[in-house]
Amino acid sequence: MPSLRRPALTLTLAALLASSLTVITAPTEARAADPLISQGKTATASSQEGDGLSAAQAVDGDLTGTRWASQWSDPQWIRIDLGKKSDLSRAVLTWEGAYGKAYEIQASDNGTDWTTLKKVTDGDGGTDDLALTGSGRYVRMLGTARPGGYGYSLWEFQVYGTQGDTPPPAGGAVKVTGGQGAWQLTVGGQPYTVKGLTWGPSMADAQRYMPDLKSMGVNTVRTWGTDASTKPLLDAAAANGLRVMNGFWLQPGGGPGSGGCANYVTDTAYKTTMLTEIAKWVETYKNHPATLMWNVGNESVLGLQNCYSGAELEAQRNAYTTFVNDAAKRIHSIDADHPVTSTDAWTGAWPYYKRNAPDLDLYSMNAYGDICGVRQDWVEGGYTKPYIITETGPAGEWEVPDDANGVPDEPTDVQKRDGYTKAWDCTTGHQGVALGATLFHYGLEHDFGGVWFNLIPDGLKRLSYYSVKKAFTGSNAGDNLPPVISNMTVTPAGSAPAGGEFTVRADIRDPENDPLTNKIFLSGNYATGDKALVPAQFRSTGNGTFAVTAPEKLGVWKVYIQSEDGKGNAGIETESVKVVAPPVNGTNVALGKPTTASSSQASYGDCPCPPERATDGRTDTRWASDWSDPQWIAVDLGARTPVRTLQLVWDPAYAKSYEVQVSDDGNAWRTVHTTTTGNGDIDTIALTETARHVRLQLTARGTGWGYSLHEFGIYS
């Protein structure tokens, strides 16, 4: 069989003279002008030699840097899904050193039944350029014989042909048009300003909420991830005339807690997997009428600081933004009708994108309290691409000052309302550069974070909901507005006794004088890490004043007043309250006295946690034992002393069963109190004893940890 490499055309002077009346041209394939239709498409293979050698790397457009390699056996195959049935005219196989001596190029409409279009029996490596005649959605190279001991390895498997005219997406293509400082987003040639919200409810419930979004003047919703579950959201958006900014989540997002720390310098397997996943869903949804654009990654340039530092952090940020550019190129090769962007939460990320991601169509930024500074940062950075704000709203937990209890001072409902108005005004004020915003957040969660940011926690509309509606439509005419809560106070804010009562007061009014139902909730976000809002035990004492029962667990809690008008609206206001151990009559004679224990943790979390920390008078330190039974902790009072009350302030690692023992000499002990029903928090035990030594004999733990006491108080 003649060589598979295209021969060079050689014409001698004699041939030219002998053919003076003949025009001689190089032979050409019948369809040499057909476009490349395989790059960026989904590729699979019979096997993979190792990490970083996946099938996707044979369709990534890199002819010398990445490759697919199979296991070292026959037969093997690599298959490309072209997305739809295509007329095939040419295949170009760029082999690495491990090539196919005998192989077939096959096509299929269903990926199961194959037709051979070209059969090669004397392959010699290098580049094989094959003319094809046939059609199919799937194309594969089936390798049947190798020249040596290695497997099959392709730098690139390129398929050329035609897929028919791809109609523009419904409603028209989405483009970034204009020039420096005069950009515009267009849909079907018409100007389009993004008036959006980030999406919170279940995708499956999209049809339930889309009409409400439409009534608010929303034209866009933003997601952080795109997969099979996205379709109901896209369908519901299209049915209501809305568009979707389809996101792709990349590690680390906001940090390790958001899903791990990828190594963008060395982890080719992760990058290949993500490029394949991105390409798959772009191919799936590129023609959906609701698709507005593609958003690759969220806050990862900033988030990488939680994974790396120093020179390595710099290398990772450059590698990450280079990968984002690779994703943008892959998306553009599949979908020319929708722009590509990438979001971060720090304008310091933009220089990395400027340097490494020229294929992005526009930038995106998450900004809250500092939203109005984005414009100046863009100007000073000398950027040449427009941007969209992809999250914004009132100042976040990380931006506000601490209150008197040392926790972030959450903005009031009115301040949040005004924060959304400010965010929209600052965005639209950067005309010709900022192309709109998706404000945060159309969410239902009724928890710590949900009350801070959600427009509809538990489905209840807040002042911020109506401020967004007014920003997008220009009016709240005819709307029944929520109750307004102001001047909220907590007394005592810094010393509410555990299990006792504290007072909450606020001015509560309703714009339409609707009858109101008031509720009180508590959140242990800062005390226990639990973000849930739980109903508090309380009683109204009139005139906007409530007596609220404090939790048993010590620490700083958030207390919320929620006032509902029965029309689907609510005002929500919050302050912090510090819960402390209830006062005990008498003197704590254990303070600073010698304290010993059966064991203590030398290092774990906030440890070392020696026994003397249980008698230092502080509830922010603790003693912690080994994780086994039994254990003990004892205090030497120095002399026989009346003991009237014990107050045990437990860490979450509490005792379910224990005994209180006393002794005059530290050797002979007698038990004066026993329990098998301990539940943690604070135990207050009345005694009528006189002793020098007091010991807790701990026999059964209430958790899988050891025993841990903040305070072992002994009162005389």
C-alpha positions as CSV (number, residue, x, y, z in Angstrom):
1,M,0.0,0.0,0.0
2,P,1.4,3.5,-0.8
3,S,2.6,5.6,2.1
4,L,-0.1,7.2,4.2
5,R,1.8,10.5,4.4
6,R,0.7,13.0,1.7
7,P,3.5,13.0,-0.9
8,A,5.2,16.2,-1.8
9,L,4.6,17.3,-5.4
10,T,7.8,17.2,-7.4
11,L,8.0,18.6,-10.9
12,T,11.1,18.3,-13.0
13,L,12.1,20.7,-15.8
14,A,11.6,17.8,-18.3
15,A,8.1,17.2,-17.1
16,L,7.2,20.8,-17.4
17,L,8.6,21.0,-21.0
18,A,6.7,17.8,-21.9
19,S,3.5,19.2,-20.6
20,S,3.7,22.7,-21.9
21,L,0.0,22.7,-22.7
22,T,-1.1,21.0,-19.5
23,V,-1.8,22.7,-16.2
24,I,-0.4,20.5,-13.5
25,T,-1.9,20.8,-9.9
26,A,-1.4,18.9,-6.7
27,P,-4.0,16.2,-6.0
28,T,-6.6,17.3,-3.5
29,E,-9.1,15.5,-1.4
30,A,-12.7,16.0,-2.7
31,R,-13.6,17.9,0.5
32,A,-10.3,19.5,1.6
33,A,-12.1,22.6,2.8
34,D,-14.3,20.8,5.3
35,P,-13.8,22.0,8.9
36,L,-12.4,20.2,11.9
37,I,-15.4,18.8,13.8
38,S,-13.8,16.6,16.5
39,Q,-11.8,19.1,18.6
40,G,-13.2,19.4,22.1
41,K,-15.8,16.7,21.6
42,T,-16.3,13.9,24.1
43,A,-13.8,11.1,23.6
44,T,-13.6,7.7,25.2
45,A,-11.2,4.7,24.9
46,S,-10.9,1.0,25.5
47,S,-8.2,1.7,28.1
48,Q,-5.8,4.3,29.4
49,E,-2.1,3.6,30.2
50,G,-2.0,6.0,33.2
51,D,-3.0,9.4,34.7
52,G,-2.8,12.2,32.2
53,L,-3.1,10.0,29.2
54,S,-6.9,10.0,28.7
55,A,-8.8,9.9,25.4
56,A,-9.8,13.6,25.9
57,Q,-6.2,14.6,25.4
58,A,-6.3,13.3,21.8
59,V,-9.0,15.9,20.9
60,D,-7.7,18.9,22.8
61,G,-5.9,20.6,19.9
62,D,-2.4,20.1,21.4
63,L,-0.3,18.3,18.8
64,T,2.9,18.0,20.9
65,G,2.0,18.4,24.6
66,T,-0.8,16.0,25.5
67,R,-1.7,12.5,24.2
68,W,-3.8,9.4,24.7
69,A,-2.1,6.1,25.4
70,S,-3.7,2.7,25.7
71,Q,-2.7,-0.4,27.6
72,W,-0.1,-2.6,26.0
73,S,-2.3,-5.2,24.3
74,D,-4.5,-5.7,21.2
75,P,-7.2,-4.7,20.2
76,Q,-7.6,-1.1,21.5
77,W,-9.8,1.7,20.4
78,I,-10.5,5.4,20.8
79,R,-13.9,6.9,20.0
80,I,-15.1,10.4,19.4
81,D,-18.7,11.5,19.8
82,L,-19.3,14.3,17.3
83,G,-22.6,15.2,18.9
84,K,-24.7,14.5,15.9
85,K,-24.6,12.6,12.6
86,S,-21.9,14.2,10.3
87,D,-20.6,13.7,6.8
88,L,-17.0,12.6,7.1
89,S,-14.3,13.5,4.6
90,R,-10.9,13.2,6.4
91,A,-9.2,11.8,9.4
92,V,-5.7,12.9,10.6
93,L,-3.9,10.7,13.1
94,T,-0.8,12.2,14.7
95,W,1.0,9.3,16.3
96,E,3.4,9.3,19.2
97,G,6.2,6.7,19.0
98,A,3.7,3.9,19.9
99,Y,1.7,3.8,16.7
100,G,-0.8,1.4,15.0
101,K,0.6,-0.9,12.4
102,A,-2.8,-2.2,11.5
103,Y,-6.0,-0.3,12.3
104,E,-9.4,0.7,11.0
105,I,-11.3,4.0,11.0
106,Q,-14.9,3.2,11.6
107,A,-18.2,5.2,11.9
108,S,-21.4,4.6,13.6
109,D,-24.8,6.3,14.1
110,N,-25.4,4.7,17.5
111,G,-22.0,3.9,19.0
112,T,-22.8,0.2,18.7
113,D,-23.0,-0.8,15.0
114,W,-19.8,0.1,13.2
115,T,-18.9,0.5,9.5
116,T,-15.3,0.5,8.4
117,L,-14.4,3.6,6.3
118,K,-10.7,3.0,6.0
119,K,-8.4,0.0,6.7
120,V,-4.7,0.3,7.2
121,T,-2.4,-2.7,7.3
122,D,1.1,-1.2,7.0
123,G,1.1,1.9,9.2
124,D,4.5,3.3,10.0
125,G,3.7,6.1,12.5
126,G,4.2,9.8,12.1
127,T,1.1,11.5,10.7
128,D,-1.5,9.6,8.8
129,D,-3.8,11.7,6.7
130,L,-6.7,9.6,5.4
131,A,-9.5,10.5,3.0
132,L,-12.9,9.2,4.2
133,T,-16.3,8.7,2.6
134,G,-19.1,8.0,4.9
135,S,-21.2,9.4,7.7
136,G,-21.9,8.9,11.4
137,R,-22.2,10.5,14.8
138,Y,-19.4,8.4,16.2
139,V,-15.9,7.9,14.7
140,R,-13.3,5.5,16.1
141,M,-9.8,4.2,15.5
142,L,-9.8,0.4,16.1
143,G,-6.2,-0.7,16.6
144,T,-5.6,-4.4,15.8
145,A,-1.8,-4.7,15.5
146,R,1.1,-2.9,17.1
147,P,4.7,-2.9,15.7
148,G,6.3,-3.4,19.2
149,G,5.6,-3.9,22.9
150,Y,4.0,-0.6,23.7
151,G,0.3,0.3,23.3
152,Y,-1.3,2.8,21.0
153,S,-0.6,6.5,21.5
154,L,-2.0,9.5,19.6
155,W,-1.0,13.1,20.1
156,E,-4.2,14.0,18.2
157,F,-7.1,12.3,16.4
158,Q,-8.7,14.9,14.1
159,V,-11.8,14.3,12.1
160,Y,-13.0,16.7,9.3
161,G,-16.4,16.9,7.7
162,T,-19.7,18.8,7.8
163,Q,-22.5,18.7,10.3
164,G,-25.0,20.7,8.3
165,D,-25.9,24.3,9.1
166,T,-26.2,24.7,12.8
167,P,-29.2,27.1,13.4
168,P,-28.5,30.0,15.7
169,P,-29.9,29.5,19.3
170,A,-33.5,30.4,19.8
171,G,-33.7,34.1,20.4
172,G,-30.4,34.6,18.6
173,A,-26.8,34.4,19.4
174,V,-25.4,36.1,22.5
175,K,-22.4,38.4,21.8
176,V,-20.2,40.9,23.5
177,T,-20.2,43.8,21.0
178,G,-18.7,47.3,20.9
179,G,-15.2,48.4,21.9
180,Q,-13.1,49.8,24.7
181,G,-15.5,51.5,27.2
182,A,-18.5,51.1,24.9
183,W,-19.2,47.4,25.2
184,Q,-22.7,45.9,25.1
185,L,-24.1,42.4,25.6
186,T,-26.6,41.6,22.8
187,V,-29.0,38.7,22.4
188,G,-30.2,38.2,18.8
189,G,-28.6,41.6,18.0
190,Q,-30.7,43.4,20.7
191,P,-29.1,45.1,23.7
192,Y,-29.3,43.0,26.9
193,T,-28.4,44.2,30.4
194,V,-28.1,41.4,32.9
195,K,-30.8,41.9,35.6
196,G,-30.2,38.8,37.5
197,L,-30.3,36.8,40.7
198,T,-28.2,33.8,41.8
199,W,-30.3,30.6,41.9
200,G,-31.1,28.9,45.2
201,P,-34.1,26.5,45.1
202,S,-34.0,23.0,43.7
203,M,-33.6,22.8,40.0
204,A,-36.6,20.6,39.9
205,D,-38.7,23.3,41.4
206,A,-37.7,25.9,38.9
207,Q,-41.1,26.2,37.2
208,R,-42.6,27.0,40.6
209,Y,-40.4,30.1,41.1
210,M,-39.7,31.4,37.6
211,P,-43.0,33.4,37.3
212,D,-42.1,35.2,40.5
213,L,-38.6,36.1,39.2
214,K,-40.2,37.3,36.0
215,S,-42.5,39.6,38.0
216,M,-39.5,41.1,39.7
217,G,-38.0,42.1,36.4
218,V,-35.3,39.4,36.5
219,N,-34.1,38.3,33.1
220,T,-31.1,36.1,34.2
221,V,-30.3,33.5,36.8
222,R,-26.9,32.3,37.7
223,T,-25.8,28.8,38.7
224,W,-22.5,27.5,40.0
225,G,-22.7,24.0,38.4
226,T,-24.1,22.5,35.2
227,D,-25.1,18.9,34.7
228,A,-28.1,16.7,34.0
229,S,-30.1,18.3,36.8
230,T,-29.8,21.7,35.1
231,K,-32.4,21.0,32.3
232,P,-35.5,21.7,34.4
233,L,-34.1,25.1,35.3
234,L,-33.3,25.9,31.7
235,D,-36.7,24.7,30.5
236,A,-38.5,26.8,33.1
237,A,-36.4,29.8,32.4
238,A,-37.1,29.6,28.7
239,A,-40.8,29.1,29.3
240,N,-40.8,32.4,31.2
241,G,-38.5,34.4,28.9
242,L,-35.4,34.2,31.2
243,R,-31.8,33.3,30.5
244,V,-29.3,31.3,32.5
245,M,-25.6,31.9,33.2
246,N,-24.4,28.3,33.3
247,G,-21.6,27.8,35.8
248,F,-18.9,25.2,36.1
249,W,-17.4,24.6,39.5
250,L,-13.7,24.2,39.8
251,Q,-11.6,23.5,42.9
252,P,-11.0,25.1,45.3
253,G,-13.8,27.6,44.9
254,G,-13.8,29.6,48.2
255,G,-11.3,27.3,49.8
256,P,-10.6,23.7,50.9
257,G,-14.1,23.5,52.4
258,S,-15.5,24.1,49.0
259,G,-14.2,20.9,47.6
260,G,-10.5,20.3,47.8
261,C,-7.3,21.8,46.5
262,A,-6.4,20.9,42.9
263,N,-2.8,21.3,41.8
264,Y,-3.1,23.2,38.5
265,V,0.6,22.9,37.8
266,T,0.9,19.1,37.9
267,D,-2.6,17.5,38.1
268,T,-3.3,16.9,34.4
269,A,-5.8,14.1,35.3
270,Y,-8.1,16.6,37.1
271,K,-7.7,19.2,34.4
272,T,-8.5,16.6,31.7
273,T,-11.5,15.4,33.6
274,M,-12.9,18.9,34.0
275,L,-12.3,19.8,30.4
276,T,-14.2,16.7,29.3
277,E,-17.0,17.4,31.7
278,I,-17.3,21.1,30.6
279,A,-17.3,20.1,26.9
280,K,-20.0,17.5,27.6
281,W,-22.5,20.0,29.1
282,V,-21.6,22.8,26.7
283,E,-22.5,20.3,23.8
284,T,-25.7,19.3,25.7
285,Y,-27.0,22.8,26.3
286,K,-25.4,25.1,23.7
287,N,-28.6,25.2,21.7
288,H,-31.0,25.5,24.6
289,P,-33.0,28.8,24.3
290,A,-32.3,29.7,27.9
291,T,-28.5,29.6,27.7
292,L,-27.0,33.0,28.1
293,M,-23.3,32.3,28.7
294,W,-20.8,30.0,30.3
295,N,-19.0,30.8,33.6
296,V,-15.9,28.8,34.4
297,G,-14.9,28.6,38.0
298,N,-15.9,30.7,41.1
299,E,-13.5,32.6,43.4
300,S,-10.6,30.1,42.8
301,V,-7.8,32.7,42.2
302,L,-8.6,34.0,45.7
303,G,-9.4,30.6,47.1
304,L,-6.0,29.2,46.2
305,Q,-4.5,31.1,49.1
306,N,-6.2,28.6,51.4
307,C,-4.2,25.8,49.7
308,Y,-0.8,27.3,48.8
309,S,1.5,30.2,49.8
310,G,4.5,32.1,48.5
311,A,6.0,31.2,45.1
312,E,3.8,28.1,44.9
313,L,0.7,30.2,45.3
314,E,1.8,32.4,42.4
315,A,2.5,29.4,40.2
316,Q,-0.9,27.9,41.0
317,R,-2.7,31.2,40.2
318,N,-1.0,31.4,36.9
319,A,-1.7,27.7,36.1
320,Y,-5.3,28.0,37.1
321,T,-6.0,31.0,34.9
322,T,-4.2,29.3,32.1
323,F,-6.5,26.3,32.6
324,V,-9.5,28.6,32.5
325,N,-8.3,29.9,29.1
326,D,-8.0,26.3,27.9
327,A,-11.6,25.8,29.0
328,A,-12.6,28.9,27.2
329,K,-11.0,27.7,24.0
330,R,-12.6,24.3,24.3
331,I,-16.0,26.0,24.8
332,H,-15.5,28.3,21.9
333,S,-14.6,25.3,19.7
334,I,-18.0,23.8,20.5
335,D,-20.2,26.8,20.9
336,A,-19.5,30.0,19.0
337,D,-22.8,31.6,20.0
338,H,-22.4,32.2,23.7
339,P,-19.7,34.1,25.5
340,V,-17.4,32.7,28.2
341,T,-16.5,34.3,31.5
342,S,-14.8,33.4,34.8
343,T,-15.7,34.7,38.3
344,D,-13.5,35.6,41.2
345,A,-14.0,37.6,44.4
346,W,-10.9,39.8,44.3
347,T,-10.1,42.3,41.6
348,G,-6.5,41.3,42.3
349,A,-7.4,38.2,40.2
350,W,-7.9,40.2,37.1
351,P,-4.2,40.7,36.3
352,Y,-3.8,36.9,36.2
353,Y,-6.8,36.6,33.7
354,K,-5.4,39.5,31.7
355,R,-2.1,37.7,31.4
356,N,-3.2,34.1,31.0
357,A,-6.8,34.0,29.7
358,P,-7.1,36.1,26.6
359,D,-9.8,33.8,25.2
360,L,-12.4,35.0,27.8
361,D,-15.0,37.2,26.4
362,L,-15.5,39.2,29.6
363,Y,-14.6,39.1,33.3
364,S,-16.9,38.5,36.3
365,M,-16.6,39.6,39.9
366,N,-18.3,38.8,43.2
367,A,-18.3,42.0,45.4
368,Y,-20.5,43.0,48.3
369,G,-19.6,45.9,50.6
370,D,-16.8,47.1,48.3
371,I,-18.9,46.9,45.1
372,C,-18.4,50.5,44.3
373,G,-14.7,50.1,44.3
374,V,-14.7,47.6,41.4
375,R,-15.0,50.4,38.8
376,Q,-11.9,52.2,40.0
377,D,-9.9,48.9,40.2
378,W,-10.9,48.2,36.6
379,V,-9.9,51.7,35.5
380,E,-6.5,51.6,37.3
381,G,-5.8,48.1,36.0
382,G,-6.0,49.2,32.4
383,Y,-8.2,46.3,31.4
384,T,-9.5,45.7,27.9
385,K,-12.5,43.5,28.6
386,P,-15.9,44.4,30.1
387,Y,-17.2,42.6,33.2
388,I,-20.4,41.3,34.9
389,I,-21.0,41.4,38.6
390,T,-21.9,37.8,39.4
391,E,-22.6,38.1,43.2
392,T,-23.4,41.3,45.1
393,G,-25.6,42.7,47.8
394,P,-25.2,44.1,51.3
395,A,-21.9,43.9,53.2
396,G,-21.0,40.3,54.1
397,E,-20.0,38.7,57.4
398,W,-16.3,39.0,56.4
399,E,-16.6,42.8,55.9
400,V,-18.6,44.2,58.8
401,P,-17.1,45.2,62.2
402,D,-17.6,43.1,65.3
403,D,-20.2,43.9,67.8
404,A,-19.7,44.1,71.6
405,N,-19.7,40.3,71.9
406,G,-16.9,40.0,69.3
407,V,-19.0,38.6,66.4
408,P,-19.8,40.2,63.1
409,D,-22.4,43.0,63.4
410,E,-25.0,41.9,60.9
411,P,-26.7,44.8,58.9
412,T,-30.3,45.6,59.7
413,D,-33.1,44.7,57.3
414,V,-33.2,48.3,56.2
415,Q,-29.4,48.4,55.7
416,K,-29.6,45.2,53.6
417,R,-32.4,46.7,51.5
418,D,-30.3,49.8,50.8
419,G,-27.3,47.6,50.2
420,Y,-28.9,46.0,47.2
421,T,-30.0,49.4,45.8
422,K,-26.4,50.6,46.2
423,A,-25.0,47.5,44.5
424,W,-27.2,47.9,41.5
425,D,-26.5,51.6,41.2
426,C,-22.8,51.1,41.3
427,T,-22.9,48.4,38.7
428,T,-25.0,50.2,36.2
429,G,-23.1,53.4,36.9
430,H,-20.1,51.9,35.0
431,Q,-21.7,52.3,31.6
432,G,-20.2,50.6,28.6
433,V,-18.1,48.3,30.9
434,A,-20.3,46.7,33.5
435,L,-22.9,44.7,31.5
436,G,-25.2,43.9,34.5
437,A,-25.3,41.8,37.6
438,T,-26.7,38.7,39.2
439,L,-27.5,39.8,42.8
440,F,-27.1,37.3,45.7
441,H,-29.4,35.5,46.5
442,Y,-32.8,34.0,45.5
443,G,-32.7,31.3,48.2
444,L,-35.1,29.6,50.6
445,E,-32.8,28.6,53.4
446,H,-34.0,29.9,56.8
447,D,-30.7,29.7,58.6
448,F,-27.8,31.9,59.7
449,G,-26.6,32.5,56.1
450,G,-30.1,32.5,54.6
451,V,-31.3,35.3,56.9
452,W,-28.1,37.4,56.1
453,F,-28.6,37.2,52.3
454,N,-31.7,35.4,51.1
455,L,-34.5,37.5,49.5
456,I,-37.1,34.8,50.4
457,P,-36.0,32.8,53.4
458,D,-38.6,30.1,54.1
459,G,-40.5,31.6,51.1
460,L,-41.1,34.9,52.9
461,K,-40.4,38.1,51.0
462,R,-38.3,40.7,52.7
463,L,-37.5,44.4,52.2
464,S,-34.5,43.3,50.1
465,Y,-36.8,41.4,47.7
466,Y,-38.7,44.5,47.0
467,S,-35.6,46.7,46.6
468,V,-34.3,44.3,43.9
469,K,-37.7,44.4,42.2
470,K,-37.7,48.2,42.3
471,A,-34.1,48.3,40.9
472,F,-35.1,46.0,38.0
473,T,-38.6,47.4,37.2
474,G,-38.4,50.9,38.5
475,S,-41.3,50.7,40.9
476,N,-42.9,48.9,43.9
477,A,-46.3,50.4,43.0
478,G,-49.1,48.1,44.2
479,D,-46.8,45.9,46.3
480,N,-47.8,45.0,49.9
481,L,-44.5,45.6,51.7
482,P,-43.0,43.7,54.6
483,P,-43.0,44.8,58.3
484,V,-40.1,47.0,59.3
485,I,-38.2,46.2,62.5
486,S,-35.9,48.8,64.1
487,N,-34.1,49.7,67.3
488,M,-33.6,46.1,68.4
489,T,-31.9,45.6,71.7
490,V,-30.9,42.7,73.9
491,T,-30.6,43.0,77.7
492,P,-28.2,41.8,79.1
493,A,-26.4,41.4,75.8
494,G,-23.2,40.2,77.3
495,S,-24.2,38.2,80.3
496,A,-27.5,36.2,79.7
497,P,-27.5,33.3,82.2
498,A,-27.7,29.9,80.7
499,G,-31.3,28.6,81.0
500,G,-32.4,32.0,82.4
501,E,-34.3,34.8,80.7
502,F,-33.1,37.8,78.8
503,T,-35.1,40.6,77.3
504,V,-35.4,41.5,73.6
505,R,-37.1,44.7,72.4
506,A,-37.7,46.3,69.1
507,D,-40.0,48.8,67.3
508,I,-42.1,46.9,64.8
509,R,-44.4,48.5,62.3
510,D,-46.2,47.4,59.1
511,P,-46.5,49.9,56.1
512,E,-50.1,48.7,55.5
513,N,-51.0,48.2,59.2
514,D,-51.5,44.5,58.6
515,P,-51.8,42.4,61.8
516,L,-48.5,40.9,62.6
517,T,-47.3,37.6,64.1
518,N,-44.0,37.8,65.9
519,K,-41.6,34.9,66.3
520,I,-38.2,34.6,68.1
521,F,-35.4,32.3,66.8
522,L,-31.9,31.4,68.0
523,S,-28.9,30.3,66.1
524,G,-25.8,28.7,67.6
525,N,-23.6,29.5,64.6
526,Y,-20.9,31.2,66.8
527,A,-21.5,29.0,69.9
528,T,-21.8,25.5,68.4
529,G,-21.2,25.9,64.7
530,D,-24.9,25.0,64.0
531,K,-26.3,27.5,61.5
532,A,-29.9,26.4,61.9
533,L,-32.5,28.8,63.3
534,V,-34.5,27.1,66.0
535,P,-37.6,28.5,67.6
536,A,-36.9,30.0,71.0
537,Q,-39.0,29.7,74.1
538,F,-40.3,33.2,74.8
539,R,-43.2,35.3,76.0
540,S,-44.4,38.7,74.9
541,T,-44.5,41.3,77.7
542,G,-46.1,44.0,75.4
543,N,-44.9,47.0,73.4
544,G,-42.5,45.0,71.3
545,T,-40.8,43.4,74.3
546,F,-40.1,39.7,74.8
547,A,-38.7,37.6,77.6
548,V,-36.6,34.9,75.9
549,T,-35.2,31.8,77.6
550,A,-31.4,31.5,77.0
551,P,-29.9,28.3,75.7
552,E,-28.0,26.0,78.2
553,K,-24.9,26.0,76.0
554,L,-22.5,28.9,76.7
555,G,-21.2,31.2,74.0
556,V,-22.4,33.9,71.7
557,W,-25.7,33.2,70.1
558,K,-27.7,35.1,67.5
559,V,-31.3,36.0,68.5
560,Y,-33.8,36.9,65.7
561,I,-37.1,38.7,65.7
562,Q,-39.2,37.6,62.7
563,S,-42.4,39.6,62.1
564,E,-44.9,38.2,59.5
565,D,-47.8,40.1,58.0
566,G,-49.8,37.1,56.7
567,K,-49.4,38.3,53.1
568,G,-46.2,36.3,52.5
569,N,-43.8,39.0,53.8
570,A,-41.5,39.2,56.8
571,G,-39.2,41.6,58.6
572,I,-36.2,39.9,60.3
573,E,-33.9,41.6,62.7
574,T,-31.0,40.1,64.7
575,E,-28.5,40.9,67.4
576,S,-26.1,38.7,69.4
577,V,-26.4,37.6,73.0
578,K,-23.6,36.1,75.1
579,V,-24.8,33.2,77.3
580,V,-22.8,32.7,80.4
581,A,-22.9,30.3,83.3
582,P,-25.7,31.2,85.8
583,P,-24.5,32.9,89.0
584,V,-23.9,30.6,92.0
585,N,-24.2,31.8,95.6
586,G,-21.0,31.7,97.5
587,T,-17.3,31.8,96.6
588,N,-15.6,29.6,94.0
589,V,-12.9,28.0,96.3
590,A,-11.5,26.0,93.4
591,L,-10.1,29.0,91.5
592,G,-6.3,28.6,91.0
593,K,-6.1,25.5,93.3
594,P,-3.9,22.5,92.4
595,T,-5.8,20.4,89.9
596,T,-4.8,16.9,88.7
597,A,-6.3,14.4,86.3
598,S,-6.0,10.8,85.1
599,S,-4.9,12.2,81.7
600,S,-5.0,15.2,79.5
601,Q,-4.7,15.9,75.8
602,A,-1.4,17.4,74.8
603,S,-2.4,18.3,71.2
604,Y,-5.8,18.3,69.4
605,G,-7.7,21.3,68.2
606,D,-7.2,24.1,70.8
607,C,-5.1,21.8,73.1
608,P,-2.9,21.4,75.1
609,C,-5.7,21.1,77.6
610,P,-4.2,20.4,81.1
611,P,-6.4,20.0,84.2
612,E,-5.6,23.4,85.7
613,R,-7.6,25.0,82.9
614,A,-10.8,23.7,84.5
615,T,-10.1,25.8,87.6
616,D,-8.9,29.1,86.0
617,G,-12.2,30.9,86.1
618,R,-12.5,31.1,82.3
619,T,-15.1,29.5,80.0
620,D,-12.9,29.8,76.9
621,T,-10.3,27.3,78.1
622,R,-10.8,23.7,79.0
623,W,-9.4,20.4,80.4
624,A,-9.7,17.4,78.0
625,S,-8.9,13.8,78.8
626,D,-7.9,10.9,76.7
627,W,-10.7,9.2,74.7
628,S,-11.3,6.3,77.1
629,D,-13.1,5.3,80.3
630,P,-12.8,5.7,83.2
631,Q,-11.1,9.1,83.8
632,W,-11.0,11.5,86.8
633,I,-10.2,15.1,87.7
634,A,-9.5,16.3,91.2
635,V,-9.0,19.6,93.1
636,D,-7.0,20.1,96.2
637,L,-8.6,22.9,98.2
638,G,-5.6,23.1,100.6
639,A,-7.6,22.5,103.7
640,R,-11.0,21.1,104.8
641,T,-13.5,23.5,103.3
642,P,-17.3,23.6,103.3
643,V,-18.6,22.6,99.8
644,R,-22.2,23.7,99.1
645,T,-22.4,23.8,95.3
646,L,-20.6,22.3,92.3
647,Q,-21.0,23.9,88.9
648,L,-19.7,21.8,86.0
649,V,-19.4,23.7,82.7
650,W,-19.0,21.0,80.0
651,D,-17.5,21.2,76.6
652,P,-19.4,19.2,74.0
653,A,-17.4,16.2,75.2
654,Y,-19.4,15.6,78.3
655,A,-19.9,12.8,80.9
656,K,-23.1,10.7,80.7
657,S,-22.3,8.9,84.0
658,Y,-20.1,10.2,86.8
659,E,-19.7,10.4,90.6
660,V,-18.7,13.3,92.8
661,Q,-16.3,12.1,95.5
662,V,-14.7,13.9,98.5
663,S,-11.7,13.1,100.6
664,D,-9.8,14.6,103.5
665,D,-6.4,13.0,102.6
666,G,-6.7,12.3,98.8
667,N,-6.6,8.5,99.4
668,A,-9.9,7.5,101.0
669,W,-12.8,8.7,98.9
670,R,-16.5,8.7,99.5
671,T,-19.2,9.3,96.9
672,V,-21.6,12.1,97.6
673,H,-23.4,12.4,94.2
674,T,-24.1,10.0,91.3
675,T,-25.7,10.4,87.9
676,T,-26.2,8.2,84.9
677,T,-28.2,10.7,82.8
678,G,-25.8,13.6,82.2
679,N,-26.5,15.6,79.0
680,G,-23.7,18.1,79.0
681,D,-24.0,21.9,79.0
682,I,-24.0,22.9,82.7
683,D,-24.6,20.7,85.8
684,T,-25.3,22.5,89.1
685,I,-25.1,20.2,92.1
686,A,-26.1,21.1,95.6
687,L,-24.0,19.5,98.4
688,T,-23.6,19.8,102.2
689,E,-20.1,18.5,102.6
690,T,-16.8,19.6,104.2
691,A,-13.6,18.2,102.6
692,R,-10.1,19.1,101.3
693,H,-10.2,17.1,98.1
694,V,-13.1,17.0,95.5
695,R,-13.0,14.6,92.6
696,L,-15.1,13.7,89.6
697,Q,-15.0,10.0,88.8
698,L,-16.0,9.8,85.2
699,T,-17.3,6.4,84.1
700,A,-19.2,6.8,80.8
701,R,-18.7,9.3,78.1
702,G,-21.6,11.0,76.3
703,T,-19.7,11.2,73.0
704,G,-16.9,9.4,71.2
705,W,-14.4,11.9,72.4
706,G,-12.9,12.0,75.9
707,Y,-14.2,14.2,78.8
708,S,-13.8,17.9,78.6
709,L,-14.7,20.6,81.2
710,H,-14.5,24.4,80.8
711,E,-14.9,24.9,84.5
712,F,-15.0,22.7,87.6
713,G,-16.5,25.2,90.0
714,I,-16.6,24.4,93.8
715,Y,-18.5,26.9,95.8
716,S,-18.4,27.4,99.6
